[in-house]
Amino acid sequence: MKLSEGKSIFLEILTKILNENLHHNIISWSNDGKSFIIYNIKDFTEKVLPLFFKHSNFASFHRQLNLYGFVRDKKTITGKAFKHPLFEKNRPDLVESIHKKQKNSLLPVVFSQSNPAIKNMILCNTIKELSVNHAKIGKKLQTMTDKISELGDFQNFVREENKNMTSDVDKAKEILIYFVNWIKDRAKRYNVYGMAKENPVKKNFEVEDISDAAWNESLTYHGADEF
């Protein structure tokens, strides 16, 4: 395959695979054409890579994507999607400006010469992504604010319930103390808990009040005939 001037072999082959659309059930452009999707990694590794790259190593393919600054598009639900601000469907003019990352740099070199149009497009895309991220952050902050507000309302509710519970406990204590004092008072008044008072032992007047002189000093035995 003849390599177009200014393009890398890797990007040329990747563009060819996507544009020919012969393996659309395995790899294809996304609906908006701003990313491409690999629907089945196993099939792509075994059926597509050997035809175009002469190897069956997806890790090597993935490293090439990283070297050229491609990133995962996590918005795609089906398969794995990759995107680059200068890699779009039907825009081969942009691909010429994609280059490998510089050594010791985390940012890719996306254009080889000063091009106001490309710079403007990159700036617009960056601003758009920042706006989306800002909106997401704002939404998360609002959610957190709502949760904090709900937590504050719950704390106020618990505090009020605790206050009411304390008041009820105090009232119960007062009632209990009243009844305890009432019971003590009744017990003291009626000697409920005390020992029963013993009645004084009465003297046997028939025995003890008789003087010894009243008794005969001797008792006379009477025979049966005397009765």
Contacts in CASP RR format, 6 or more apart in sequence:
PFRMAT RR
TARGET T0000
AUTHOR 0000-0000-0000
METHOD contacts of the structure
MODEL  1
MKLSEGKSIFLEILTKILNENLHHNIISWSNDGKSFIIYNIKDFTEKVLP
LFFKHSNFASFHRQLNLYGFVRDKKTITGKAFKHPLFEKNRPDLVESIHK
KQKNSLLPVVFSQSNPAIKNMILCNTIKELSVNHAKIGKKLQTMTDKISE
LGDFQNFVREENKNMTSDVDKAKEILIYFVNWIKDRAKRYNVYGMAKENP
VKKNFEVEDISDAAWNESLTYHGADEF
1 12 0 8 1.000
1 13 0 8 1.000
1 16 0 8 1.000
3 9 0 8 1.000
3 12 0 8 1.000
4 12 0 8 1.000
4 92 0 8 1.000
4 96 0 8 1.000
6 96 0 8 1.000
7 95 0 8 1.000
7 96 0 8 1.000
8 68 0 8 1.000
8 98 0 8 1.000
8 99 0 8 1.000
8 100 0 8 1.000
10 64 0 8 1.000
10 68 0 8 1.000
11 68 0 8 1.000
11 87 0 8 1.000
11 95 0 8 1.000
11 98 0 8 1.000
13 52 0 8 1.000
13 53 0 8 1.000
14 36 0 8 1.000
15 92 0 8 1.000
15 95 0 8 1.000
16 52 0 8 1.000
17 23 0 8 1.000
17 27 0 8 1.000
17 48 0 8 1.000
17 52 0 8 1.000
18 27 0 8 1.000
18 28 0 8 1.000
18 29 0 8 1.000
18 36 0 8 1.000
18 89 0 8 1.000
21 28 0 8 1.000
23 44 0 8 1.000
23 47 0 8 1.000
23 48 0 8 1.000
25 39 0 8 1.000
25 40 0 8 1.000
26 38 0 8 1.000
26 39 0 8 1.000
26 40 0 8 1.000
26 43 0 8 1.000
26 44 0 8 1.000
26 47 0 8 1.000
26 48 0 8 1.000
27 36 0 8 1.000
27 37 0 8 1.000
27 38 0 8 1.000
27 39 0 8 1.000
27 44 0 8 1.000
27 48 0 8 1.000
28 36 0 8 1.000
28 37 0 8 1.000
28 39 0 8 1.000
29 35 0 8 1.000
29 36 0 8 1.000
29 37 0 8 1.000
29 89 0 8 1.000
30 36 0 8 1.000
30 37 0 8 1.000
30 73 0 8 1.000
30 76 0 8 1.000
30 81 0 8 1.000
33 88 0 8 1.000
33 89 0 8 1.000
34 83 0 8 1.000
34 88 0 8 1.000
34 89 0 8 1.000
35 73 0 8 1.000
35 76 0 8 1.000
35 81 0 8 1.000
35 82 0 8 1.000
35 83 0 8 1.000
35 87 0 8 1.000
36 81 0 8 1.000
36 82 0 8 1.000
36 83 0 8 1.000
36 87 0 8 1.000
37 76 0 8 1.000
37 78 0 8 1.000
37 79 0 8 1.000
37 80 0 8 1.000
37 81 0 8 1.000
38 44 0 8 1.000
38 79 0 8 1.000
38 80 0 8 1.000
38 81 0 8 1.000
38 82 0 8 1.000
39 78 0 8 1.000
39 79 0 8 1.000
40 79 0 8 1.000
41 58 0 8 1.000
41 80 0 8 1.000
44 58 0 8 1.000
45 56 0 8 1.000
45 57 0 8 1.000
45 58 0 8 1.000
46 56 0 8 1.000
49 55 0 8 1.000
49 56 0 8 1.000
49 57 0 8 1.000
49 58 0 8 1.000
49 61 0 8 1.000
50 56 0 8 1.000
53 60 0 8 1.000
53 61 0 8 1.000
65 82 0 8 1.000
66 101 0 8 1.000
67 100 0 8 1.000
67 101 0 8 1.000
68 84 0 8 1.000
68 98 0 8 1.000
68 99 0 8 1.000
68 100 0 8 1.000
68 101 0 8 1.000
68 108 0 8 1.000
69 84 0 8 1.000
69 98 0 8 1.000
69 101 0 8 1.000
69 108 0 8 1.000
70 82 0 8 1.000
70 83 0 8 1.000
70 84 0 8 1.000
70 87 0 8 1.000
71 82 0 8 1.000
71 83 0 8 1.000
71 84 0 8 1.000
72 80 0 8 1.000
72 81 0 8 1.000
72 82 0 8 1.000
72 83 0 8 1.000
73 81 0 8 1.000
73 82 0 8 1.000
73 83 0 8 1.000
74 81 0 8 1.000
75 81 0 8 1.000
84 98 0 8 1.000
85 110 0 8 1.000
85 121 0 8 1.000
85 122 0 8 1.000
85 125 0 8 1.000
86 94 0 8 1.000
86 95 0 8 1.000
86 97 0 8 1.000
86 98 0 8 1.000
86 110 0 8 1.000
86 111 0 8 1.000
86 118 0 8 1.000
86 121 0 8 1.000
86 122 0 8 1.000
87 94 0 8 1.000
87 95 0 8 1.000
87 98 0 8 1.000
88 94 0 8 1.000
94 118 0 8 1.000
97 110 0 8 1.000
97 111 0 8 1.000
97 112 0 8 1.000
97 115 0 8 1.000
97 118 0 8 1.000
98 108 0 8 1.000
98 110 0 8 1.000
99 108 0 8 1.000
99 109 0 8 1.000
99 110 0 8 1.000
99 111 0 8 1.000
99 112 0 8 1.000
100 108 0 8 1.000
100 109 0 8 1.000
101 107 0 8 1.000
101 108 0 8 1.000
101 109 0 8 1.000
102 109 0 8 1.000
110 118 0 8 1.000
110 122 0 8 1.000
111 118 0 8 1.000
111 119 0 8 1.000
186 192 0 8 1.000
187 193 0 8 1.000
191 197 0 8 1.000
203 209 0 8 1.000
END
